[in-house]
Amino acid sequence: MHPSTKEGIMTREANVAYATTKVSESSQVVEALKCRAAAIPLSALAVETRCNGEADAFPGTWPTRFSKGLEHNAFGIVTTYSYNNFFEEISDPSYTDNMGNRIALFDSPAYCGSFQTRPNAEGSEFSWRNWDMPFAYHQLVAQAPEANSVALAPAPCLGSDELAAEMAELYAMAYLRDLSFEAMRTSKTSQQVAAALSNMPWFDPEQTPTDAEGNPLSMVSSNRRTRDGENLTPQTLFRGSSAGCADGPYVSQFLLQGAAGPEEKSDALPDKSAQFKIGRWDPRIIERAPGVDYLRDWAEWLDVQNGANTKKERAAFEGKKKFIETPRDLATLACIDASCKPYLNAAALLLDWNTKSDLGLSQHEDRRHFDDSGKEHLLSFLKETAKRAHRASWRQKFETHNRARPEKLGSVACLVENGYGAELGAAEAMATQHVDKLGSASSKDFNLIEAIVAAPSERRFKHNTRSWSRLPQMTRNLLLPVASPGGSPMHPSYGAGHATIAGGCVTVLKAFFCTHSADQRPMSLKEAGAPAAFVPEDGGLNLKETKGDDASDVLTLNGELNKLAENMSLAGCMAGVNYYSDSFDSLRMGERIAVGILAEHMATFRSNVTMTLETFDGDFLTISGNGAGSSEIRVSGCSLSDWWTRHLPPQPQS
């Protein structure tokens, strides 16, 4: 992250020393890393992380806990043996084979029965799908911020207004999955959906939502209630919480403007954004067939929960490359492995626009641009941030929260709605309360839950004559329509990898580039050097320039960076595999990881430098290095400790 300017922000000797430190495995280097960590202001910060307690509240059924790939009964309730053994093995793997090699329980299928369905290809059977990296968080690193200094707050509980609103919003996203974002801003359908959601206590500013026990919201939940924009309207529907997310088009310019490779150069791409000296990324996606959703059949849903690998059953692609135009298009990004490619593209665009570096990196106007060495440092720093953010999210997933994916919560609503609530054991009362609260998503001319019940329940896999034998009859279908045949990934929902990476990488971009004037006025895209702003034409095959309030002289650079982070993190919600709180909290955890990494590296500078950025919550945060081996973080209006733990429950006093 060391942008080299003519002033020599980082000397060649310091750069070589840093590289040597990164690759050496000697004990002296480990000690040096520990000393460096102690020199930054995060060394004394340790946070307490805990789950929401539902594992103990609902023993034996665990309806809100991750159990995908384990054995479930006909009602979708995970078996006690497979659930307990799985998480015991996650904590302390103990099995070995005859050769002494470790074989944990999750190295082989936990479900050994036959699946109810099979692939559409003749003569083939579904294989078993393994879990994704349950050990990733065990890796030890001598880097800041340390693993115990970042955390996620407890997830919303079953029966709360918050969780009911999250699931209602996911149902609404699925219902509008093929409506273009531009049409969504004005259409009657989106107006009906916004009006229905607005009647829920969580979305109505005139009502007072409560937790599962009927108590006032905690500060954690109150923070999550924050959205950008006034009230819930077609313009603000499904937007994020940060400044600028509700302004203009839904999709960030950094997900529309990019560079096609030489063999795929398209006339649809704006000329000035079509060539980069570094990095090539085509922002278009291959169109998926509209109207094709999955896991709306109980037998198919159950097979996927038991671990059937159905990923190859995806409906045929249309074959056309298009720009992101609909929620289904954005959901496509959630089905791709989390990476930093969109943020590398954003960096390449900003460099191509000649956007100036942060004021604190150089006060001389003619020196506030990156040379080739500075560009390489920026891009490598984005990759490093993405790697650490990904590792942190996995630690929260398996070690602490083990939150079930939304497709499982849809089954809970199905059981209650069809008279099988008793199968949920101790969770029945809260599950019934949850379904009752879902029913409040209704207006005079539209009922969201009835719309989902009436949605297509087509079978997507091949069924045998016994597919429905011994399975409950679901006449009112509240299974969540998901965009992928495999449903969610094979790891818990919270934290969200895409969102944590988005929070970290966008924070790095804000720190490196000048997003505000000296008086803290947000800089417009035009002032940042953008040639124009665009939206997809109908069909998504081409872009058209925006006008009026959607133009580049109105949209802000900071807002479009916030929008990039929110788009990427909410893509999982569009696909039906994440909740809003996954996005909200994980973005902010990623932000803190990036701030810690920036502080760590600012301590290596040989001169006084600063970086200033506006956080996702609207704070102005400054990271400075004193040129003598230490750094400082200052937050406007509050202490670093208060900002660092803002989205967590009250922390124990040291």
N, C-alpha and C positions, 0 to 999 in steps of 0.2 A: 504494500500500500504506500510505497514511497515515491511520489511523483517527482521525478528529477526536473528541476528548472535550471536556468542559467545561474541562479543564486546558489545552486548546490544544496537543496534541502537535505539530501542525504549524501554523504561522501562515499566514494568508491570503497574506501577501507571499511566503513560501517556496513555497507551492503555485503561485502565479502564475509565479514564477521557474522552477519545475520545468517547468511546461507550456510556457513560452516556450522553454526549452532543448530540449524534445522536438521542437518544430516548426521551429525555426530551422535553416537550412542554411548559415549563415555560418561562415567559417573560425574566427572567435572562439569560436563555440559548440563546434565540434569540439575546439578546444584546451581549452575548459572541461571537456568530457566526459573528455578524456584526463587532466586534472588530477584530476577526481573519481575516475577509475579508480585513479590512483596513490595516492589517499587511503584506499583500502580494502585490507585485508590480503591480497588475492589478486593484487595487482599483480606480485609477484615469482614467482608460481607458473606454471610452464610445464611441460607433461608431454610425454613422448615416446609417440607412438602408432604401433603397427605391426600388421600382419596376421599370420596364423599360418604364412605361408610356403608354403601349398599351391599357390599360383599357379605358383611356381617348381618345386615338387616334382613336380607332375603336368602338365607342359606338353603341349599338344596335345589333351588330353581335358578337363581342368579340371572334374572331376565334383562338386567342392564349391564351385564359383564360380558366381556369378549369370550366367545367359546367356539368360534368358527373353526371347522376342521376336526372338532371333537365329536363324540357320539351323542346324538339327540334322540329322544323318543318321538313318537308320532305327533305329539303336540309341539315339537320344537324345543322341549326342555332338555338341557344338557344333563347327561348322567353324572351323578356325584363322583363316581370313581374316576372317570376321565378328566373331569374338571379339576379335582384336587390334585391328581397326579401330575397333570400338565404344569400347574403353577408351582408345585413343589420342585419339579425338575428344572423349571426356569430359574428358580432361586438357587438350587444346589444340584446340578447334574451328577448322577451317581452311577449310571449303568456303564459297564464295559463289556466288550466281547471277549472271546477266548484269547485273543492276541493282546489284550490290554487297552484296546482303543475305546474311547468313550462312545457309547450309543445311548443318547438320551431318549426319553419316551417320545419326544417330538421328532425324532429322526425316522420314524416309521409310522404308518397310518394308525390313528387312534380309533377310527371307525372301520370295522372289519365286515360289516354287513353288506348286502347288495343294495345298489341304488335303485330308486323307483323308476328312473328314466335313463335314457342312453342317447348318445349322439345321433344326429340325423343320418350320418354316413352308415351304410349297411354293414352289419357285422362287427361294428366297433363298440367299445364300452368306455365309459368315463374312467380315467385314472384318478388317483388321489392327489390332492393339491397340498403342498407343504407350506409351513409357516415362513414368514419373511423375517429373518435375522433376529430371533428372540434374544441373542447374546450380544447384539451390537453395543449396548451401553456398558458392557463389562470392560471395554478397552480403557486403559489408564493413560492419561496424557498429562504432561507437565506444562500445561498452557492455561492462560486465563481467558475468560472466566472459568473457574473450576466447576466441576459437575454439581457440587453442592451449593453453588451460588445462584443457580437459576432453577425455576420451578414453575409449575402450573397450579392454579387454584383448583379446589375440588370441582368436579363437573356438576351441572344442574341435576337435581334429583327427580326421580319419578314422582309424579303427582304435583309438581311445582308449575306455576304459570310459565316460568321460563322454558322448561323442557317441552311443555305443550306448544308454546309458540315456536320453538325450534322445529318441532316435527310438522306443525302446520305450514311453516315456511317451506320445508322440504317438499311437502305434498304440493304446494303452490308452484314451486320451481318445476316439479315433474309435470304438472298440469300445463304449464306454459313453455315446456322444453323446446318446442319447435316454432315459437313466435319470435320474430326478429327483435333484437333489443331496440331498434329504432321504432318499430311498430308498438312495442311495449310502452313507450313513453306517452302514447296518446290513445291506444285502442280501448274499446268498450270492455273487452275481455279482461285486460289488465286492470281497468278501473273497478270491475266487479271483484276481482281477487284482492286488490288493495283495500276496498271497502270492507270485505269479509274479514281480512286479517286485522283491520283497524278496530274491530269490535272486541278483539281479545284484550284482556287487561294489560298484557305485556306491551302491546303496540299502541294503546290508547293513552295519551299523556294525562287524560282526565281521570283515569282509573288508577287504583293502587294495587298492583300485583303482589302476590304473596309467595312464600316458599311452600314446600310440600306439607308442612305442618300448619299452614295458615298464618305464619308469622310475617312481619314486614321483611322486605328484601334486605339481605346483607349488603355491605358496601361492594363486595365482589360482584354480585348480581346487578346492583345498581349501575356499576361501571359498564357492564356488558350491555345494558339497555341503551347506551348511547349510540345514535346513528347520525350520519351526516344528512342534513336537510330537515325541513320542518314537516313533522307528521309523516304518515305513510301515504304516498301518492303514486301514480304510475311512473312519475319521474324518479322518485326515490326508492321504488320497489327493488329489493334485493341488493341495494347499494351497501357499501361498507360504512365504517364508523369515522374515518379520518377525513380531514378537511379536503375538499375538492372532489371527493368520490361521487357526490350527487350532482356535480356540475357537468353540463354538456352530455355528450354521448356516453353510453355505459362502458364501452371497451376503451382501455387506455391506448393512447397513440403509440406506446411502446410495444403493444401487441398487434398493431396494424402496420406500422412502418418497419421495414426491414430490408434485407438484401437477398435476392434469389441468387443461387449459384449460377455459374456461367452457362450451364446447359439448360437452366430452367428460368432464365431471365424473362420477366413478364412485363408487358406494356402496362399492366394494371398497377405496377409499383411506381410511386412517385420518383421522378428522375433523380432528385437530389438525395434520396435515401437509398439508391440502388447500388451504390458502390462503397465498400469499406476497405481500408487498407488492412484491417484486422477483423477477423470474425465474419462469417457469412451465415445468415440465418433467414430462412424463408418463413415468414409469419403465417403463411396459409396452412390449412389442415386439409386432409382428404375428407370429403363430405361423407357423413354416415346417413343411412336411410332414415328419413324422418318417420316418426310415429312408431318406431320399433323399440319397445322397452321390455324389460326382463323381470323375472322372479315374481310374476303376478299369479302364478299357479302354485298351490301349496306343495305339491309333490316336487316340483322343480326347486322351489325355495328350500325345502327340507334337504334335498340332495346337496345343494350348494352349502348349506350349513354343516352337513356331515363331511364336507371336503371334496365333493365331486369337482373335477377340473373341467369346467364347461367353457373356458375362455375362447376356444376355437369355434364356438357356435355363434359368433357374432354375425349379424345380418350383413349382407353384401354392401360394400362401400359403393358409393355412386361413381367413384373413379375421378371426380373433378376436384381440383385443388381450389379452395375458396378461403376468403378471409373470415375471421371469427364474426359471425352474424347473429347466432342464436345461443340460448343456453346449452343446447346439445353440442354446438361447436366448442363452446368453452369447456364443457364436460370432457371433451376429447383430450384436453391437456391434462386432466386429472387421471386419465388412464395411461399416461406416459410416466415412466420413472421420474421421480423428482430430480431436477438438475438445475444448473445455474444458466442454461442457455438463454432464456428470456432476458436475464439481467446482463449477460455478456452482450446481447443485442442492444439493450438499452444503453450500455456504455459506448458501444460502437456508434450508435446514432448520435449521442451527445458529443462524442469526439468528432464525428463527421460534421456536426453543426458548428463546431468550434466553440462550444459552450465553455465559458471561463471556469477555471478552478476556483475553489473556495477562497474567499478574501484572505483568510489567515495563512494560506500557503505562499502567497506572494502579494505584496502591496503594489507591485509595479504592473500597470495595465498590459504592457507589451510582453510580460513574462507569465501571464496567467493562462498558459496553454501547455498541454502535455507533449513532451517529445516522445520518441519511440520507446525509450527506456521507461518513462513514466506510464505509458500506456500498458506496457507489459506488466508492470507492478500492479496497476489497477486491476487488470484482468485476472492475474494470479491471486490477488487478494479476494476477489469475488469467489473464486473457486474454493479457497481456504475457508471462507466464511460459510459457504454452502455445506462444506464437509462437516464442520463443527456443529452447525445448526441441525443437520440431519442426525448426527450422533446424539445430540441433546434431546431431540424429539423422541427418539427410540428409547432412551432411558426412561422418559416419562410414561411411554406407552406400556411397557411390560413390567417395569419395576414398581410403579406407583398406581396408575389409574385403571388400566385394563378395561377401558370403556367399550361397550358394545357398539357395533356399527348401526346406523339408522335402519338397515333392513331387518335387524332383529327387533327393534322397537316397534316396527310396523306389525310384526307377528304378535307382539303383546297386545296391541290394539285389536287385532283380528280375533284373538282368543276371547277377549272380553266382549267384543261386539257380537260374537256368535254363541255366547253362553258357556264358554269353557274357562272362565276366569279362575275357577277353583284350582285348575292345573298349575297356577302360578304360586300356590301356597301362600306364604306370608306377604307376598307382593300384591295379592288380589285387590285389596282395598285401594292402594295407591295407583294401581293400574286402572281401576275403574274411575278413580278421580281424574286420571290423565285423559281417558277417553271422553269423559264429561266436559273437560276443558277444551278438548279439540273441537267439540260441538259448537263452541262459541264463535268459531271462524265462519260466520254467516251474516249475510245482509238480507235486505228485503227481496232481492231478486237472484241471490246466489248463495249456495251452501257448499263450502269447500269439501267437507267430508262426503257429502252425497255425490259430488262430482268425482271423487276418487273411487267410491263404491261403484259408480257407473262406468268408470274408465275400462278400456279393453283388458281382458284377462286371458289373452291368447296364450296357448301353450307353444313354447319356442323349441322344446326338445322332443325327442321321440318317446312315446309312452308305451308300456306293455299293458297287457290286460289287467295286471294287478296294481297298476300305479296308484289307484285310490283305495285299495284294500287296507283296512285298519286305520285309515287317515281320517281326521275330523272333516265334516262337511262345513265349508265356509261360504255361506250364502251372501254375507256382507263382507266384501273383500277390502280390507284396509292395508294389505301388503303394499309397501312403498315401490312404485315403479322406478327401476334403476336403469342407467344407460348402458351397462355392460352385462353380458351374459354370466360372468363370474361374480357379479355383484361387487362387493368391496374387496380391497386387498386382504391378504392373510396376516394382518396385524391390527392391534386395537386402534380406536379412532383418535385418541387424545394422548399426546399432542399430534398435530397434523404436520407431516414432513414437508409438504408443499408450502404450507403457511409459515412454518418456522424459517425455511430457506428464504421465502419471499421477504419476511420481516428483516432478516439479516442482510440480504443482498441489497435491498432497496435502501436500507440505512447507510450502507457503504456508499452507494451512489449519491445520496443526499450529502454525505460528509465530504466527498471529493469535489463535487461540482457546486457552483454558486447557484442557489435556488432562491435567494432573497437579496434585496438591496441592503445597503448599510443601515437603513432605518427599519429593517425587518419587513419590508413590503414584499409579498410574493412576486417573483419574476414571471412574466408571461412566457408562453412557449415561443412566441415571436422574438421576445427579447433574448431568450436563450439560444436563438439561431435557427429554430425550426422553420422550414420554408412554408409550411402550411399544416393544417389539421384535416383529418379525413374520417369518413365513415364508409362502410361497405354499401355499394349499390344493392338493390333488391336482387337476391340470388347469391350475393357475396363474391362474384367473380372479379369485380373491379372495385376500386375505391373512387369516391368523389369528394371534392373539397368541401369543407363545412363553411357555413356563413353565420353571421350574427353572433349570438351568445355561445355558439359552438366553435367559433373560429380561434385561430392560434393566438390572436392578440387579446383574447378573453380568458382562455384556459391557462392555468398556471403550470409551471414546471413541477413544483412541489405537489400540486394536486394530481397531476398525471402520474407521478411516481407513486403517490399513495394509491392511486387507482390501479396501477400495475400490481402492487402488492395485494390489494383486495381482490382483483380479478383472479390472480393465481391462487389465492387461498380459498376463495369462494367457488372455484371450479369444482372442488370436491363436493360441495353442496349441490351444485348444478347436476352432478352425476348421481347424487343420492348416496354418497359414501361418507360424508362428514356433516357435522352440525355447525351452526353459526359460532357457538362458543369455542369449538375447535379452532376456527379461523381467528377469532378475536384474541384469545389468549396466546395462541402459538405465534401470531405475528409479533406480539409484544415480547415474548420470550426470545424470538429471533432478533428483535431490535436490541435487547440487552446483551445478547451474545456478541453482536457486531460492535456495540459500544465498548464492551470489554476487550475485544480484539484490537480495536482502534487505539484504546488507551495503552494496551500492551506494546503496540508498535510505535506509538508516539514517544514512548520512553527511550527508543533507540535513536531518535533524531539528534543530530549534532548542532541544531540551531533551534531557536524559539519559534514554534509553529503552532497553529491552532486550526481546528475544524469546528464549524458551527452548523447545526442542523435543526430542523423542526421535527419533533417526534410525531408518532401517530396520534398522540393525545394533544398535540398543539403546544407542547413545551419547547422552549429554545434551549438546546443543550450544547455546551462547548467542551471540547476535548483539547487539551494543550499539552505540549511537551516542553520542558525547560532547557533542553539541550545538555542536561547534566545527568541523564539516566533515570528520570522519573517523569510522571505525567499526572494530570489533574483533570477531573470531570466536574463541571459546574452545570446546574440545572436552574433555569429561571423560576423563581417563586417557591422553591422547596429544596430540601436537602437531597443529596444523592441517595441516601438510605431510604428516604420516604418515596422517592421516585422509583427506585429499584424494586421496591416491594408493593407498589401501589395496587397491583391487581391480585395480590395474595391476601389471605386472611391475616389478621393481626399476628405479628411475629413475636416469639418469646423475647423478653428483654435479656440482653447479655449482662 
